[in-house]
């Protein structure tokens, strides 16, 4: 769990830093923190298997398989 916390924090700040570098804008600390928090919540909910009872994975599998067949 601590590894997820560290990796999500690094990810949030790296994404915002890369955005600031590529668009020549200022680094937005608030946006970096929000990105970190959202990715942490997503990772922890996946680890806790919160998505399973909601049927999100099955819906994603159906939609991805259906789009591959229509090609």
N, CA, C and O atoms as a Maestro MAE file, in Angstrom:
{
 s_m_m2io_version
 :::
 2.0.0
}

f_m_ct {
 s_m_title
 :::
 protein
 m_atom[284] {
  # First column is atom index #
  i_m_mmod_type
  r_m_x_coord
  r_m_y_coord
  r_m_z_coord
  i_m_residue_number
  s_m_chain_name
  s_m_pdb_residue_name
  s_m_pdb_atom_name
  i_m_atomic_number
  :::
  1 25 0.824 -1.189 0.000 1 A "UNK " " N  " 7
  2 3 0.000 0.000 0.000 1 A "UNK " " CA " 6
  3 2 0.873 1.260 0.000 1 A "UNK " " C  " 6
  4 15 0.544 2.251 -0.653 1 A "UNK " " O  " 8
  5 25 1.972 1.213 0.728 2 A "UNK " " N  " 7
  6 3 2.852 2.384 0.751 2 A "UNK " " CA " 6
  7 2 3.502 2.615 -0.602 2 A "UNK " " C  " 6
  8 15 3.740 3.755 -1.001 2 A "UNK " " O  " 8
  9 25 3.788 1.529 -1.301 3 A "UNK " " N  " 7
  10 3 4.360 1.659 -2.633 3 A "UNK " " CA " 6
  11 2 3.374 2.354 -3.566 3 A "UNK " " C  " 6
  12 15 3.768 3.199 -4.369 3 A "UNK " " O  " 8
  13 25 2.089 2.000 -3.463 4 A "UNK " " N  " 7
  14 3 1.076 2.674 -4.278 4 A "UNK " " CA " 6
  15 2 1.009 4.161 -3.959 4 A "UNK " " C  " 6
  16 15 0.876 4.989 -4.860 4 A "UNK " " O  " 8
  17 25 1.100 4.491 -2.702 5 A "UNK " " N  " 7
  18 3 1.055 5.892 -2.296 5 A "UNK " " CA " 6
  19 2 2.211 6.667 -2.913 5 A "UNK " " C  " 6
  20 15 2.020 7.757 -3.454 5 A "UNK " " O  " 8
  21 25 3.389 6.110 -2.830 6 A "UNK " " N  " 7
  22 3 4.576 6.774 -3.375 6 A "UNK " " CA " 6
  23 2 4.491 6.869 -4.894 6 A "UNK " " C  " 6
  24 15 4.745 7.930 -5.463 6 A "UNK " " O  " 8
  25 25 4.138 5.771 -5.552 7 A "UNK " " N  " 7
  26 3 4.067 5.783 -7.012 7 A "UNK " " CA " 6
  27 2 2.986 6.729 -7.534 7 A "UNK " " C  " 6
  28 15 3.188 7.392 -8.551 7 A "UNK " " O  " 8
  29 25 1.859 6.799 -6.861 8 A "UNK " " N  " 7
  30 3 0.807 7.721 -7.281 8 A "UNK " " CA " 6
  31 2 1.212 9.169 -7.059 8 A "UNK " " C  " 6
  32 15 0.885 10.035 -7.870 8 A "UNK " " O  " 8
  33 25 1.913 9.437 -5.984 9 A "UNK " " N  " 7
  34 3 2.391 10.799 -5.744 9 A "UNK " " CA " 6
  35 2 3.389 11.204 -6.825 9 A "UNK " " C  " 6
  36 15 3.318 12.310 -7.361 9 A "UNK " " O  " 8
  37 25 4.308 10.313 -7.138 10 A "UNK " " N  " 7
  38 3 5.287 10.597 -8.193 10 A "UNK " " CA " 6
  39 2 4.581 10.785 -9.523 10 A "UNK " " C  " 6
  40 15 4.909 11.702 -10.277 10 A "UNK " " O  " 8
  41 25 3.620 9.928 -9.817 11 A "UNK " " N  " 7
  42 3 2.882 10.027 -11.068 11 A "UNK " " CA " 6
  43 2 2.140 11.360 -11.186 11 A "UNK " " C  " 6
  44 15 2.198 12.007 -12.231 11 A "UNK " " O  " 8
  45 25 1.456 11.767 -10.143 12 A "UNK " " N  " 7
  46 3 0.713 13.026 -10.188 12 A "UNK " " CA " 6
  47 2 1.612 14.219 -10.454 12 A "UNK " " C  " 6
  48 15 1.268 15.102 -11.239 12 A "UNK " " O  " 8
  49 25 2.753 14.244 -9.803 13 A "UNK " " N  " 7
  50 3 3.669 15.368 -9.988 13 A "UNK " " CA " 6
  51 2 4.386 15.302 -11.333 13 A "UNK " " C  " 6
  52 15 4.624 16.337 -11.955 13 A "UNK " " O  " 8
  53 25 4.734 14.094 -11.789 14 A "UNK " " N  " 7
  54 3 5.402 13.971 -13.090 14 A "UNK " " CA " 6
  55 2 4.483 14.369 -14.240 14 A "UNK " " C  " 6
  56 15 4.917 15.024 -15.189 14 A "UNK " " O  " 8
  57 25 3.239 13.980 -14.157 15 A "UNK " " N  " 7
  58 3 2.292 14.342 -15.215 15 A "UNK " " CA " 6
  59 2 2.124 15.853 -15.276 15 A "UNK " " C  " 6
  60 15 2.130 16.432 -16.362 15 A "UNK " " O  " 8
  61 25 1.976 16.487 -14.143 16 A "UNK " " N  " 7
  62 3 1.813 17.942 -14.135 16 A "UNK " " CA " 6
  63 2 3.092 18.643 -14.571 16 A "UNK " " C  " 6
  64 15 3.041 19.647 -15.281 16 A "UNK " " O  " 8
  65 25 4.238 18.120 -14.150 17 A "UNK " " N  " 7
  66 3 5.513 18.717 -14.565 17 A "UNK " " CA " 6
  67 2 5.693 18.595 -16.078 17 A "UNK " " C  " 6
  68 15 6.109 19.548 -16.737 17 A "UNK " " O  " 8
  69 25 5.374 17.406 -16.628 18 A "UNK " " N  " 7
  70 3 5.483 17.220 -18.069 18 A "UNK " " CA " 6
  71 2 4.540 18.149 -18.821 18 A "UNK " " C  " 6
  72 15 4.895 18.677 -19.875 18 A "UNK " " O  " 8
  73 25 3.353 18.347 -18.289 19 A "UNK " " N  " 7
  74 3 2.408 19.279 -18.900 19 A "UNK " " CA " 6
  75 2 2.973 20.696 -18.888 19 A "UNK " " C  " 6
  76 15 2.862 21.417 -19.880 19 A "UNK " " O  " 8
  77 25 3.572 21.095 -17.782 20 A "UNK " " N  " 7
  78 3 4.146 22.440 -17.688 20 A "UNK " " CA " 6
  79 2 5.316 22.605 -18.647 20 A "UNK " " C  " 6
  80 15 5.479 23.670 -19.243 20 A "UNK " " O  " 8
  81 25 6.124 21.580 -18.803 21 A "UNK " " N  " 7
  82 3 7.287 21.661 -19.694 21 A "UNK " " CA " 6
  83 2 6.863 21.695 -21.151 21 A "UNK " " C  " 6
  84 15 7.388 22.491 -21.929 21 A "UNK " " O  " 8
  85 25 5.920 20.843 -21.532 22 A "UNK " " N  " 7
  86 3 5.541 20.758 -22.946 22 A "UNK " " CA " 6
  87 2 4.689 21.931 -23.408 22 A "UNK " " C  " 6
  88 15 4.712 22.281 -24.588 22 A "UNK " " O  " 8
  89 25 3.946 22.537 -22.506 23 A "UNK " " N  " 7
  90 3 3.097 23.664 -22.915 23 A "UNK " " CA " 6
  91 2 3.688 25.015 -22.520 23 A "UNK " " C  " 6
  92 15 3.070 26.055 -22.748 23 A "UNK " " O  " 8
  93 25 4.871 25.002 -21.933 24 A "UNK " " N  " 7
  94 3 5.553 26.225 -21.491 24 A "UNK " " CA " 6
  95 2 4.668 27.048 -20.550 24 A "UNK " " C  " 6
  96 15 4.604 28.273 -20.652 24 A "UNK " " O  " 8
  97 25 3.989 26.355 -19.637 25 A "UNK " " N  " 7
  98 3 3.148 27.031 -18.654 25 A "UNK " " CA " 6
  99 2 3.731 26.805 -17.266 25 A "UNK " " C  " 6
  100 15 4.730 26.104 -17.108 25 A "UNK " " O  " 8
  101 25 3.105 27.401 -16.271 26 A "UNK " " N  " 7
  102 3 3.574 27.250 -14.895 26 A "UNK " " CA " 6
  103 2 3.146 25.903 -14.324 26 A "UNK " " C  " 6
  104 15 2.131 25.331 -14.722 26 A "UNK " " O  " 8
  105 25 3.947 25.413 -13.378 27 A "UNK " " N  " 7
  106 3 3.622 24.186 -12.662 27 A "UNK " " CA " 6
  107 2 2.478 24.482 -11.714 27 A "UNK " " C  " 6
  108 15 2.547 25.426 -10.927 27 A "UNK " " O  " 8
  109 25 1.419 23.679 -11.787 28 A "UNK " " N  " 7
  110 3 0.231 23.883 -10.965 28 A "UNK " " CA " 6
  111 2 0.215 22.829 -9.861 28 A "UNK " " C  " 6
  112 15 -0.108 21.669 -10.113 28 A "UNK " " O  " 8
  113 25 0.559 23.227 -8.655 29 A "UNK " " N  " 7
  114 3 0.622 22.302 -7.527 29 A "UNK " " CA " 6
  115 2 -0.752 21.727 -7.196 29 A "UNK " " C  " 6
  116 15 -0.863 20.546 -6.868 29 A "UNK " " O  " 8
  117 25 -1.787 22.537 -7.278 30 A "UNK " " N  " 7
  118 3 -3.142 22.063 -6.978 30 A "UNK " " CA " 6
  119 2 -3.551 20.951 -7.935 30 A "UNK " " C  " 6
  120 15 -4.107 19.936 -7.515 30 A "UNK " " O  " 8
  121 25 -3.277 21.140 -9.206 31 A "UNK " " N  " 7
  122 3 -3.620 20.124 -10.199 31 A "UNK " " CA " 6
  123 2 -2.814 18.848 -9.972 31 A "UNK " " C  " 6
  124 15 -3.337 17.749 -10.155 31 A "UNK " " O  " 8
  125 25 -1.559 18.979 -9.578 32 A "UNK " " N  " 7
  126 3 -0.732 17.805 -9.280 32 A "UNK " " CA " 6
  127 2 -1.293 17.037 -8.091 32 A "UNK " " C  " 6
  128 15 -1.323 15.807 -8.106 32 A "UNK " " O  " 8
  129 25 -1.732 17.744 -7.073 33 A "UNK " " N  " 7
  130 3 -2.306 17.080 -5.896 33 A "UNK " " CA " 6
  131 2 -3.630 16.394 -6.213 33 A "UNK " " C  " 6
  132 15 -3.901 15.302 -5.714 33 A "UNK " " O  " 8
  133 25 -4.445 17.024 -7.031 34 A "UNK " " N  " 7
  134 3 -5.723 16.425 -7.426 34 A "UNK " " CA " 6
  135 2 -5.473 15.160 -8.256 34 A "UNK " " C  " 6
  136 15 -6.129 14.140 -8.045 34 A "UNK " " O  " 8
  137 25 -4.544 15.227 -9.179 35 A "UNK " " N  " 7
  138 3 -4.201 14.053 -9.979 35 A "UNK " " CA " 6
  139 2 -3.675 12.918 -9.120 35 A "UNK " " C  " 6
  140 15 -4.005 11.753 -9.341 35 A "UNK " " O  " 8
  141 25 -2.853 13.267 -8.139 36 A "UNK " " N  " 7
  142 3 -2.321 12.269 -7.217 36 A "UNK " " CA " 6
  143 2 -3.441 11.621 -6.423 36 A "UNK " " C  " 6
  144 15 -3.477 10.398 -6.284 36 A "UNK " " O  " 8
  145 25 -4.338 12.411 -5.912 37 A "UNK " " N  " 7
  146 3 -5.439 11.897 -5.099 37 A "UNK " " CA " 6
  147 2 -6.376 11.002 -5.907 37 A "UNK " " C  " 6
  148 15 -6.783 9.940 -5.437 37 A "UNK " " O  " 8
  149 25 -6.712 11.426 -7.109 38 A "UNK " " N  " 7
  150 3 -7.615 10.626 -7.940 38 A "UNK " " CA " 6
  151 2 -6.989 9.296 -8.348 38 A "UNK " " C  " 6
  152 15 -7.664 8.267 -8.343 38 A "UNK " " O  " 8
  153 25 -5.721 9.310 -8.695 39 A "UNK " " N  " 7
  154 3 -5.089 8.044 -9.073 39 A "UNK " " CA " 6
  155 2 -4.918 7.136 -7.864 39 A "UNK " " C  " 6
  156 15 -4.995 5.916 -8.006 39 A "UNK " " O  " 8
  157 25 -4.691 7.691 -6.686 40 A "UNK " " N  " 7
  158 3 -4.590 6.883 -5.477 40 A "UNK " " CA " 6
  159 2 -5.938 6.242 -5.140 40 A "UNK " " C  " 6
  160 15 -5.992 5.063 -4.790 40 A "UNK " " O  " 8
  161 25 -7.006 6.999 -5.243 41 A "UNK " " N  " 7
  162 3 -8.344 6.468 -4.968 41 A "UNK " " CA " 6
  163 2 -8.678 5.345 -5.945 41 A "UNK " " C  " 6
  164 15 -9.234 4.321 -5.550 41 A "UNK " " O  " 8
  165 25 -8.340 5.533 -7.216 42 A "UNK " " N  " 7
  166 3 -8.596 4.500 -8.208 42 A "UNK " " CA " 6
  167 2 -7.792 3.241 -7.913 42 A "UNK " " C  " 6
  168 15 -8.334 2.137 -7.962 42 A "UNK " " O  " 8
  169 25 -6.514 3.393 -7.608 43 A "UNK " " N  " 7
  170 3 -5.664 2.228 -7.328 43 A "UNK " " CA " 6
  171 2 -6.130 1.478 -6.092 43 A "UNK " " C  " 6
  172 15 -6.159 0.247 -6.088 43 A "UNK " " O  " 8
  173 25 -6.490 2.196 -5.054 44 A "UNK " " N  " 7
  174 3 -6.941 1.530 -3.828 44 A "UNK " " CA " 6
  175 2 -8.290 0.855 -4.015 44 A "UNK " " C  " 6
  176 15 -8.533 -0.204 -3.435 44 A "UNK " " O  " 8
  177 25 -9.170 1.445 -4.810 45 A "UNK " " N  " 7
  178 3 -10.470 0.812 -5.042 45 A "UNK " " CA " 6
  179 2 -10.324 -0.449 -5.891 45 A "UNK " " C  " 6
  180 15 -11.076 -1.408 -5.719 45 A "UNK " " O  " 8
  181 25 -9.365 -0.447 -6.798 46 A "UNK " " N  " 7
  182 3 -9.112 -1.658 -7.578 46 A "UNK " " CA " 6
  183 2 -8.525 -2.732 -6.682 46 A "UNK " " C  " 6
  184 15 -8.909 -3.898 -6.782 46 A "UNK " " O  " 8
  185 25 -7.604 -2.361 -5.812 47 A "UNK " " N  " 7
  186 3 -6.987 -3.330 -4.911 47 A "UNK " " CA " 6
  187 2 -8.009 -3.907 -3.932 47 A "UNK " " C  " 6
  188 15 -7.948 -5.089 -3.595 47 A "UNK " " O  " 8
  189 25 -8.937 -3.083 -3.480 48 A "UNK " " N  " 7
  190 3 -9.959 -3.536 -2.528 48 A "UNK " " CA " 6
  191 2 -11.103 -4.263 -3.231 48 A "UNK " " C  " 6
  192 15 -12.046 -4.709 -2.579 48 A "UNK " " O  " 8
  193 25 -11.025 -4.383 -4.549 49 A "UNK " " N  " 7
  194 3 -12.026 -5.069 -5.376 49 A "UNK " " CA " 6
  195 2 -13.410 -4.431 -5.253 49 A "UNK " " C  " 6
  196 15 -14.427 -5.124 -5.230 49 A "UNK " " O  " 8
  197 25 -13.430 -3.122 -5.175 50 A "UNK " " N  " 7
  198 3 -14.699 -2.399 -5.118 50 A "UNK " " CA " 6
  199 2 -15.390 -2.437 -6.476 50 A "UNK " " C  " 6
  200 15 -16.619 -2.397 -6.546 50 A "UNK " " O  " 8
  201 25 -14.610 -2.516 -7.564 51 A "UNK " " N  " 7
  202 3 -15.191 -2.509 -8.900 51 A "UNK " " CA " 6
  203 2 -15.952 -3.794 -9.208 51 A "UNK " " C  " 6
  204 15 -16.911 -3.769 -9.980 51 A "UNK " " O  " 8
  205 25 -15.544 -4.915 -8.621 52 A "UNK " " N  " 7
  206 3 -16.151 -6.213 -8.973 52 A "UNK " " CA " 6
  207 2 -17.660 -6.254 -8.761 52 A "UNK " " C  " 6
  208 15 -18.376 -6.621 -9.693 52 A "UNK " " O  " 8
  209 25 -18.184 -5.899 -7.586 53 A "UNK " " N  " 7
  210 3 -19.639 -5.984 -7.404 53 A "UNK " " CA " 6
  211 2 -20.419 -5.003 -8.274 53 A "UNK " " C  " 6
  212 15 -21.604 -5.214 -8.534 53 A "UNK " " O  " 8
  213 25 -19.776 -3.948 -8.720 54 A "UNK " " N  " 7
  214 3 -20.481 -2.956 -9.534 54 A "UNK " " CA " 6
  215 2 -20.626 -3.391 -10.984 54 A "UNK " " C  " 6
  216 15 -21.428 -2.821 -11.724 54 A "UNK " " O  " 8
  217 25 -19.860 -4.395 -11.397 55 A "UNK " " N  " 7
  218 3 -19.941 -4.887 -12.764 55 A "UNK " " CA " 6
  219 2 -19.208 -4.040 -13.773 55 A "UNK " " C  " 6
  220 15 -19.444 -4.173 -14.973 55 A "UNK " " O  " 8
  221 25 -18.328 -3.172 -13.321 56 A "UNK " " N  " 7
  222 3 -17.595 -2.287 -14.230 56 A "UNK " " CA " 6
  223 2 -16.668 -3.090 -15.129 56 A "UNK " " C  " 6
  224 15 -16.567 -2.807 -16.323 56 A "UNK " " O  " 8
  225 25 -15.975 -4.108 -14.559 57 A "UNK " " N  " 7
  226 3 -15.042 -4.870 -15.389 57 A "UNK " " CA " 6
  227 2 -15.762 -5.651 -16.468 57 A "UNK " " C  " 6
  228 15 -15.300 -5.714 -17.607 57 A "UNK " " O  " 8
  229 25 -16.877 -6.238 -16.122 58 A "UNK " " N  " 7
  230 3 -17.622 -7.007 -17.119 58 A "UNK " " CA " 6
  231 2 -18.157 -6.102 -18.218 58 A "UNK " " C  " 6
  232 15 -18.143 -6.479 -19.389 58 A "UNK " " O  " 8
  233 25 -18.622 -4.929 -17.863 59 A "UNK " " N  " 7
  234 3 -19.111 -3.983 -18.873 59 A "UNK " " CA " 6
  235 2 -17.983 -3.542 -19.790 59 A "UNK " " C  " 6
  236 15 -18.178 -3.407 -20.998 59 A "UNK " " O  " 8
  237 25 -16.797 -3.317 -19.219 60 A "UNK " " N  " 7
  238 3 -15.650 -2.931 -20.035 60 A "UNK " " CA " 6
  239 2 -15.239 -4.063 -20.966 60 A "UNK " " C  " 6
  240 15 -14.919 -3.830 -22.132 60 A "UNK " " O  " 8
  241 25 -15.247 -5.284 -20.454 61 A "UNK " " N  " 7
  242 3 -14.892 -6.429 -21.294 61 A "UNK " " CA " 6
  243 2 -15.883 -6.585 -22.453 61 A "UNK " " C  " 6
  244 15 -15.483 -6.841 -23.589 61 A "UNK " " O  " 8
  245 25 -17.168 -6.431 -22.160 62 A "UNK " " N  " 7
  246 3 -18.174 -6.552 -23.220 62 A "UNK " " CA " 6
  247 2 -18.010 -5.467 -24.267 62 A "UNK " " C  " 6
  248 15 -18.114 -5.733 -25.465 62 A "UNK " " O  " 8
  249 25 -17.755 -4.254 -23.824 63 A "UNK " " N  " 7
  250 3 -17.640 -3.162 -24.796 63 A "UNK " " CA " 6
  251 2 -16.364 -3.274 -25.608 63 A "UNK " " C  " 6
  252 15 -16.362 -2.941 -26.793 63 A "UNK " " O  " 8
  253 25 -15.276 -3.736 -25.000 64 A "UNK " " N  " 7
  254 3 -14.031 -3.887 -25.746 64 A "UNK " " CA " 6
  255 2 -14.099 -5.056 -26.720 64 A "UNK " " C  " 6
  256 15 -13.587 -4.954 -27.835 64 A "UNK " " O  " 8
  257 25 -14.711 -6.146 -26.328 65 A "UNK " " N  " 7
  258 3 -14.843 -7.295 -27.212 65 A "UNK " " CA " 6
  259 2 -15.796 -6.955 -28.351 65 A "UNK " " C  " 6
  260 15 -15.561 -7.344 -29.495 65 A "UNK " " O  " 8
  261 25 -16.856 -6.241 -28.050 66 A "UNK " " N  " 7
  262 3 -17.803 -5.853 -29.094 66 A "UNK " " CA " 6
  263 2 -17.197 -4.931 -30.127 66 A "UNK " " C  " 6
  264 15 -17.505 -5.040 -31.313 66 A "UNK " " O  " 8
  265 25 -16.335 -4.017 -29.690 67 A "UNK " " N  " 7
  266 3 -15.726 -3.093 -30.638 67 A "UNK " " CA " 6
  267 2 -14.690 -3.805 -31.493 67 A "UNK " " C  " 6
  268 15 -14.453 -3.400 -32.631 67 A "UNK " " O  " 8
  269 25 -14.061 -4.868 -30.967 68 A "UNK " " N  " 7
  270 3 -13.079 -5.615 -31.763 68 A "UNK " " CA " 6
  271 2 -13.790 -6.436 -32.848 68 A "UNK " " C  " 6
  272 15 -13.244 -6.621 -33.936 68 A "UNK " " O  " 8
  273 25 -14.987 -6.921 -32.565 69 A "UNK " " N  " 7
  274 3 -15.719 -7.713 -33.554 69 A "UNK " " CA " 6
  275 2 -16.244 -6.870 -34.705 69 A "UNK " " C  " 6
  276 15 -16.371 -7.364 -35.826 69 A "UNK " " O  " 8
  277 25 -16.551 -5.605 -34.444 70 A "UNK " " N  " 7
  278 3 -17.146 -4.760 -35.474 70 A "UNK " " CA " 6
  279 2 -16.118 -4.264 -36.473 70 A "UNK " " C  " 6
  280 15 -16.482 -3.677 -37.492 70 A "UNK " " O  " 8
  281 25 -14.849 -4.485 -36.203 71 A "UNK " " N  " 7
  282 3 -13.812 -4.010 -37.125 71 A "UNK " " CA " 6
  283 2 -13.720 -4.861 -38.306 71 A "UNK " " C  " 6
  284 15 -12.898 -4.607 -39.187 71 A "UNK " " O  " 8
  :::
 }
 m_bond[283] {
  # First column is bond index #
  i_m_from
  i_m_to
  i_m_order
  :::
  1 1 2 1
  2 2 3 1
  3 3 4 2
  4 3 5 1
  5 5 6 1
  6 6 7 1
  7 7 8 2
  8 7 9 1
  9 9 10 1
  10 10 11 1
  11 11 12 2
  12 11 13 1
  13 13 14 1
  14 14 15 1
  15 15 16 2
  16 15 17 1
  17 17 18 1
  18 18 19 1
  19 19 20 2
  20 19 21 1
  21 21 22 1
  22 22 23 1
  23 23 24 2
  24 23 25 1
  25 25 26 1
  26 26 27 1
  27 27 28 2
  28 27 29 1
  29 29 30 1
  30 30 31 1
  31 31 32 2
  32 31 33 1
  33 33 34 1
  34 34 35 1
  35 35 36 2
  36 35 37 1
  37 37 38 1
  38 38 39 1
  39 39 40 2
  40 39 41 1
  41 41 42 1
  42 42 43 1
  43 43 44 2
  44 43 45 1
  45 45 46 1
  46 46 47 1
  47 47 48 2
  48 47 49 1
  49 49 50 1
  50 50 51 1
  51 51 52 2
  52 51 53 1
  53 53 54 1
  54 54 55 1
  55 55 56 2
  56 55 57 1
  57 57 58 1
  58 58 59 1
  59 59 60 2
  60 59 61 1
  61 61 62 1
  62 62 63 1
  63 63 64 2
  64 63 65 1
  65 65 66 1
  66 66 67 1
  67 67 68 2
  68 67 69 1
  69 69 70 1
  70 70 71 1
  71 71 72 2
  72 71 73 1
  73 73 74 1
  74 74 75 1
  75 75 76 2
  76 75 77 1
  77 77 78 1
  78 78 79 1
  79 79 80 2
  80 79 81 1
  81 81 82 1
  82 82 83 1
  83 83 84 2
  84 83 85 1
  85 85 86 1
  86 86 87 1
  87 87 88 2
  88 87 89 1
  89 89 90 1
  90 90 91 1
  91 91 92 2
  92 91 93 1
  93 93 94 1
  94 94 95 1
  95 95 96 2
  96 95 97 1
  97 97 98 1
  98 98 99 1
  99 99 100 2
  100 99 101 1
  101 101 102 1
  102 102 103 1
  103 103 104 2
  104 103 105 1
  105 105 106 1
  106 106 107 1
  107 107 108 2
  108 107 109 1
  109 109 110 1
  110 110 111 1
  111 111 112 2
  112 111 113 1
  113 113 114 1
  114 114 115 1
  115 115 116 2
  116 115 117 1
  117 117 118 1
  118 118 119 1
  119 119 120 2
  120 119 121 1
  121 121 122 1
  122 122 123 1
  123 123 124 2
  124 123 125 1
  125 125 126 1
  126 126 127 1
  127 127 128 2
  128 127 129 1
  129 129 130 1
  130 130 131 1
  131 131 132 2
  132 131 133 1
  133 133 134 1
  134 134 135 1
  135 135 136 2
  136 135 137 1
  137 137 138 1
  138 138 139 1
  139 139 140 2
  140 139 141 1
  141 141 142 1
  142 142 143 1
  143 143 144 2
  144 143 145 1
  145 145 146 1
  146 146 147 1
  147 147 148 2
  148 147 149 1
  149 149 150 1
  150 150 151 1
  151 151 152 2
  152 151 153 1
  153 153 154 1
  154 154 155 1
  155 155 156 2
  156 155 157 1
  157 157 158 1
  158 158 159 1
  159 159 160 2
  160 159 161 1
  161 161 162 1
  162 162 163 1
  163 163 164 2
  164 163 165 1
  165 165 166 1
  166 166 167 1
  167 167 168 2
  168 167 169 1
  169 169 170 1
  170 170 171 1
  171 171 172 2
  172 171 173 1
  173 173 174 1
  174 174 175 1
  175 175 176 2
  176 175 177 1
  177 177 178 1
  178 178 179 1
  179 179 180 2
  180 179 181 1
  181 181 182 1
  182 182 183 1
  183 183 184 2
  184 183 185 1
  185 185 186 1
  186 186 187 1
  187 187 188 2
  188 187 189 1
  189 189 190 1
  190 190 191 1
  191 191 192 2
  192 191 193 1
  193 193 194 1
  194 194 195 1
  195 195 196 2
  196 195 197 1
  197 197 198 1
  198 198 199 1
  199 199 200 2
  200 199 201 1
  201 201 202 1
  202 202 203 1
  203 203 204 2
  204 203 205 1
  205 205 206 1
  206 206 207 1
  207 207 208 2
  208 207 209 1
  209 209 210 1
  210 210 211 1
  211 211 212 2
  212 211 213 1
  213 213 214 1
  214 214 215 1
  215 215 216 2
  216 215 217 1
  217 217 218 1
  218 218 219 1
  219 219 220 2
  220 219 221 1
  221 221 222 1
  222 222 223 1
  223 223 224 2
  224 223 225 1
  225 225 226 1
  226 226 227 1
  227 227 228 2
  228 227 229 1
  229 229 230 1
  230 230 231 1
  231 231 232 2
  232 231 233 1
  233 233 234 1
  234 234 235 1
  235 235 236 2
  236 235 237 1
  237 237 238 1
  238 238 239 1
  239 239 240 2
  240 239 241 1
  241 241 242 1
  242 242 243 1
  243 243 244 2
  244 243 245 1
  245 245 246 1
  246 246 247 1
  247 247 248 2
  248 247 249 1
  249 249 250 1
  250 250 251 1
  251 251 252 2
  252 251 253 1
  253 253 254 1
  254 254 255 1
  255 255 256 2
  256 255 257 1
  257 257 258 1
  258 258 259 1
  259 259 260 2
  260 259 261 1
  261 261 262 1
  262 262 263 1
  263 263 264 2
  264 263 265 1
  265 265 266 1
  266 266 267 1
  267 267 268 2
  268 267 269 1
  269 269 270 1
  270 270 271 1
  271 271 272 2
  272 271 273 1
  273 273 274 1
  274 274 275 1
  275 275 276 2
  276 275 277 1
  277 277 278 1
  278 278 279 1
  279 279 280 2
  280 279 281 1
  281 281 282 1
  282 282 283 1
  283 283 284 2
  :::
 }
}
